[in-house]
Amino acid sequence: MEIKKVFVVGAGLMGSGISQVCATAGYDVTMRDINDEAVARGMKEIEKSLGRFVKKEKISEADAKAAAARVTGTTEMAAAADADLVVEAVFEKLELKQDVFGQLDEIARPECILATNTSAISITSIAAATKRPDKVAGTHFFSPVPMMRLCELIRGLLTSDETMKAVEDWAVSLGKETVLVQKDVAGFIANRVGLAMFGVAISLVEAGVASPQDIDKAMKLGFAHRMGPCETADLTGIDVLTNAMKAIYNETQDERHWPPELMLRMVTAGLLGRKTGKGFYDYSSGEQVAYWTV
Ligand SMILES: NC(=O)c1ccc[n+]([C@@H]2O[C@H](COP(=O)([O-])OP(=O)(O)OC[C@H]3O[C@@H](n4cnc5c(N)ncnc54)[C@H](O)[C@@H]3O)[C@@H](O)[C@H]2O)c1
C-alpha cells in the first residue's frame, strides 16, 4: 500500500520531530495532541527546527515553508480516518498507548498501519489492544529526530512481512538508516546494548575504579565513540536511563539489567545530568566541567 498521509499522535519532542521529517519528505501530516497548547508547541518546534536547517543551508527557505505547510495540527483523533500510516509518540505508559491504539483501531481504515515510537514497551502488548496486530510495528526514532539517522524497526509477535516492508520503505524515504529487530525483546537493539554499557560504566564509577572523565576518554579514544557513556548518560537524563533499565529488567528478570545503586541515588538526589545542571559532570557554568572524583 502506498503511504501518502501520515497521522502522528503526540506533538512532543518525538512526535513533532517525526512530523517534521515526514513533511520534509513530502508526506501530508496531521499531528494530534490532547490540547491546543500542546499542538501549538509542537508546531512551533517544527518551525524552529526547520529554521535551523535553513540557516545551515541544508534546506531552502521555500522547501522549509512547504514542509511546514504540509503539517496540520489537531486535537481530534477522528482525523486519523484517512491516514495510511499512524505513528504514535505519546508518553511511555502501556495503558495510555493501549488506549490510543484501541481508539485508532476503531477510527483508522482497516489497511492503515499503526506504528509506535515506544522506547521500551513490547510491540506485541501494544498491538494486543487492536484487532489488527499484523499491521502494528515499532518504528523507534532517536532524538533529535531530524538529526539522528537511525530508525529501529521492530517486529511484534504477529506483525506481517508486508507491514515490516512498508515501514522500512517509509523510514528509508525519510532519509533514515534502518535496522530490523526481528524479535520483540525489551530494549530492542540500541537500548539493549547501550544501556548495558552505561550500567557497566556507571558501576566502575561506583566502585571507584575510574573517574567519569577517564571512562569517557577510554571509550572515545579506544572505541572511537563520539561521546563517552557518562556524558551521554548526562545528556539523556539519569532518570530516563534508570527507568529504561528497570523496564528491561522487569521483562527479563535478568539482574545484569538492574541499574547500579549509584544511579538510583543520583535520581533521588536530583543529579539527573544536563537538565538539572549536574550529573557525572557539572554544567552550571554552561560548560561540561569535571565534578565527580573517585
Ligand atoms: N525523548 C526521547 O529521547 C525518545 C527517544 C526515542 C523514543 N522515545 C519515545 O517516544 C514517545 C514520546 O516521547 P517524547 O519524548 O516525545 O515525549 P513528550 O513528553 O515530549 O511528548 C509526549 C506528548 O504526547 C502527548 N499525549 C499524551 N497523551 C496523548 C494522547 N492520548 N493523544 C495525543 N497526544 C498525547 C502529550 O501531551 C505530549 O505532548 C515515548 O514513548 C518515548 O519513550 C523518546
Ligand as a Chemical Component Dictionary entry (heavy atoms), coordinates in Angstrom:
data_LIG
# 
_chem_comp.id                   LIG 
_chem_comp.type                 NON-POLYMER 
_chem_comp.pdbx_formal_charge   0 
_chem_comp.three_letter_code    LIG 
# 
loop_
_chem_comp_atom.comp_id 
_chem_comp_atom.atom_id 
_chem_comp_atom.alt_atom_id 
_chem_comp_atom.type_symbol 
_chem_comp_atom.charge 
_chem_comp_atom.model_Cartn_x 
_chem_comp_atom.model_Cartn_y 
_chem_comp_atom.model_Cartn_z 
_chem_comp_atom.pdbx_ordinal 
LIG N1  N1  N 0  12.693 11.552 24.210 1  
LIG C1  C1  C 0  13.472 10.664 23.606 2  
LIG O1  O1  O 0  14.706 10.832 23.511 3  
LIG C2  C2  C 0  12.847 9.441  22.979 4  
LIG C3  C3  C 0  13.605 8.686  22.090 5  
LIG C4  C4  C 0  13.015 7.571  21.476 6  
LIG C5  C5  C 0  11.713 7.218  21.805 7  
LIG N2  N2  N 1  11.001 7.970  22.701 8  
LIG C6  C6  C 0  9.605  7.570  22.987 9  
LIG O2  O2  O 0  8.740  8.403  22.231 10 
LIG C7  C7  C 0  7.497  8.596  22.937 11 
LIG C8  C8  C 0  7.254  10.082 23.120 12 
LIG O3  O3  O 0  8.326  10.638 23.830 13 
LIG P1  P1  P 0  8.610  12.215 23.864 14 
LIG O4  O4  O 0  9.994  12.378 24.386 15 
LIG O5  O5  O -1 8.203  12.834 22.574 16 
LIG O6  O6  O 0  7.566  12.656 24.985 17 
LIG P2  P2  P 0  6.967  14.125 25.248 18 
LIG O7  O7  O 0  6.612  14.150 26.686 19 
LIG O8  O8  O 0  7.876  15.177 24.691 20 
LIG O9  O9  O 0  5.641  14.145 24.345 21 
LIG C9  C9  C 0  4.544  13.295 24.549 22 
LIG C10 C10 C 0  3.333  14.025 24.029 23 
LIG O10 O10 O 0  2.226  13.108 23.981 24 
LIG C11 C11 C 0  1.074  13.868 24.284 25 
LIG N3  N3  N 0  -0.042 12.963 24.594 26 
LIG C12 C12 C 0  -0.292 12.325 25.743 27 
LIG N4  N4  N 0  -1.429 11.588 25.588 28 
LIG C13 C13 C 0  -1.869 11.783 24.336 29 
LIG C14 C14 C 0  -2.980 11.318 23.580 30 
LIG N5  N5  N 0  -3.873 10.481 24.095 31 
LIG N6  N6  N 0  -3.116 11.749 22.306 32 
LIG C15 C15 C 0  -2.218 12.591 21.761 33 
LIG N7  N7  N 0  -1.153 13.078 22.421 34 
LIG C16 C16 C 0  -0.994 12.673 23.692 35 
LIG C17 C17 C 0  1.495  14.775 25.410 36 
LIG O11 O11 O 0  0.605  15.854 25.588 37 
LIG C18 C18 C 0  2.881  15.205 24.915 38 
LIG O12 O12 O 0  2.822  16.386 24.140 39 
LIG C19 C19 C 0  7.643  7.793  24.230 40 
LIG O13 O13 O 0  7.106  6.528  24.049 41 
LIG C20 C20 C 0  9.162  7.723  24.422 42 
LIG O14 O14 O 0  9.563  6.609  25.194 43 
LIG C21 C21 C 0  11.529 9.083  23.284 44 
# 
loop_
_chem_comp_bond.comp_id 
_chem_comp_bond.atom_id_1 
_chem_comp_bond.atom_id_2 
_chem_comp_bond.value_order 
_chem_comp_bond.pdbx_ordinal 
LIG N1  C1  SING 1  
LIG C1  O1  DOUB 2  
LIG C1  C2  SING 3  
LIG C2  C3  SING 4  
LIG C2  C21 DOUB 5  
LIG C3  C4  DOUB 6  
LIG C4  C5  SING 7  
LIG C5  N2  DOUB 8  
LIG N2  C6  SING 9  
LIG N2  C21 SING 10 
LIG C6  O2  SING 11 
LIG C6  C20 SING 12 
LIG O2  C7  SING 13 
LIG C7  C8  SING 14 
LIG C7  C19 SING 15 
LIG C8  O3  SING 16 
LIG O3  P1  SING 17 
LIG P1  O4  DOUB 18 
LIG P1  O5  SING 19 
LIG P1  O6  SING 20 
LIG O6  P2  SING 21 
LIG P2  O7  DOUB 22 
LIG P2  O8  SING 23 
LIG P2  O9  SING 24 
LIG O9  C9  SING 25 
LIG C9  C10 SING 26 
LIG C10 O10 SING 27 
LIG C10 C18 SING 28 
LIG O10 C11 SING 29 
LIG C11 N3  SING 30 
LIG C11 C17 SING 31 
LIG N3  C12 SING 32 
LIG N3  C16 SING 33 
LIG C12 N4  DOUB 34 
LIG N4  C13 SING 35 
LIG C13 C14 SING 36 
LIG C13 C16 DOUB 37 
LIG C14 N5  SING 38 
LIG C14 N6  DOUB 39 
LIG N6  C15 SING 40 
LIG C15 N7  DOUB 41 
LIG N7  C16 SING 42 
LIG C17 O11 SING 43 
LIG C17 C18 SING 44 
LIG C18 O12 SING 45 
LIG C19 O13 SING 46 
LIG C19 C20 SING 47 
LIG C20 O14 SING 48 
# 
